[in-house]
Amino acid sequence: MTEEIKEGSTRVGFAVRDLKGDEAVLAHMNYKGKPRVGKYGVDLNAFEEIALAALRLGRDEADFLVADEIGRMEIKSDTFRATVLEVMNSVLPLLATIPEAGDEFISDLKRRDDIEVYIINTRNRDELEGVIYEAMREKLSC
């Protein structure tokens, strides 16, 4: 999962955390070099250390995976992209958040025949919670 890093009321970066509580800085305004997403430098090594380990563990041991998120910063990692595709090509159900707009990788994910895409906004999020829950329950009962 990713979350904002703030200094006061200013967002300065993003952290990545797994469910065990292991955490690293994914991106920060003070990071120089590449890759960059907007004003943030992305630390792919730190991201991969946390996110890929969690994704692979889930792939090998879980009945159901949740990825928050497959976003612009995360997909800078070729290894993460490959692992996401590996999971999506398996029988393991995956619930993931992805941006509405993105690069070709994101567009390709949304065009897959084996996924359902829900556009969530403030007007429909309460209603869609139950819809997504029921869809996941159905997938898990197969």
C-alpha positions, 0 to 999 in steps of 0.5 A: 500500500502507498500513502503520502508523506507530509511535512506539515500540510505539504506532501513531500513524498510517498511511502510503501508499506506491506501488511506486516508493517515493513515500510520504505520511502517510494518517492520523495521531492528531495530524491534526485535522478531518475526515474521521476514522476512529476516532482518526485524522484522514485526509489525503485530499489526500496519499492521493490524490496517491500512491494515485490516481496509482499506480492510474491509472498501473496502469490505463493501463499494467499487465496486473494491479493490486494494491491494498492496501488498499481500506479504511475510510480510503481510501474516504473519498475519493470520487475513489478510490471512483470510480477503483476502480469504473472499474478494476473495470468494466474488463477489467484484473484487480485483486487487492485487500484489503478489510475484512470489514465496511464501509460500503455501498461495501464491501458493494457491492464484495463483492456483485459477480458478477465478483469472488471473495471470500476470507476470510483468517485465520491458520488458512487464509492459507497454504492460500489463498496457492496458491488465490489465486495460481492464480486470478490466473494463470487470469485473466491467461492469458485 
